Amino acid sequence: MSRPVTIITGASAGIGAELARIFARDGHELVLIARREQVLNALADEIAKTGKSRPVVLAMDLGEAGSAEKIAEALAPRDLEVQYLVNNAGFGLLGPAADVPRGEQLSMIDLNVRALTELSVAFTASLAKHRGGILNVASVAGFLPGPGMAVYYATKAYVISFSEALHRELKSRGIRVTVLCPGPVPTEFQARAGVPDHAGPSLLERDVKFVAEAGYRGLMAGRRMVVPGWPNWVVTLLPRFLPRGFVAWAMGRVQQRRFGP
């Protein structure tokens, strides 16, 4: 018989790696996906040493088209079916949209939006069969306009809107859909994006273990959205009570003051 598994994308570091440890801790069999095979194998070995099943490692670039088909082809001969899907893979880039290389911004859209969408709709049959769910990792950035990281903020706004819609659409099929919206989390994300360490307000910053645990608990409880930390929740409310033009201006001033013109 086919065995249910949890797929975690972007599992080589940060929130994805921590979610892998949490799912494994609670007895879920895992499939870890990222580009860095050596790092994934190290994480798989770490999990196996705890006495849990060693995760399957799939090294691939999800930014390329056809990722869902490649994953399905890898699972079929192993008799594995998707029960939980964690869409954590993604990256951001700091700088004005007109100055950041266009190809890199389009690659960001491919990974943060297209790949997440493709995977979210590709495995609904097995997700329903195993009464599982989807955890999409967004950001509090998705609630705000983001001068200085315009494309990244926009991709996360898509993830939030898409996930909230899926939560409603798939609920009747027994599939949980949760969107995780953390604030600043010290991970490799900052270095990839070109953001200085601890550049965000310390009041908003949360530890990666805290964020991953909150996301996991929220998914298992069937929550629509998880925003770890009450200060970050307050940030999500600002656009509801302040003019959007003012919010965009304020965010632009924050970015300019923090990272330079």
PyMOL commands that set and color helices and strands:
alter all, ss='L'
color gray80, all
select helices_A, chain A and resi 14-25+37-48+67-78+102-122+124-129+140-143+150-173+188-193+208-220+230-241+244-259
alter helices_A, ss='H'
color red, helices_A
select strands_A, chain A and resi 3-9+30-34+56-59+80-87+133-137+176-180+225-226
alter strands_A, ss='S'
color yellow, strands_A
deselect
rebuild
show_as cartoon
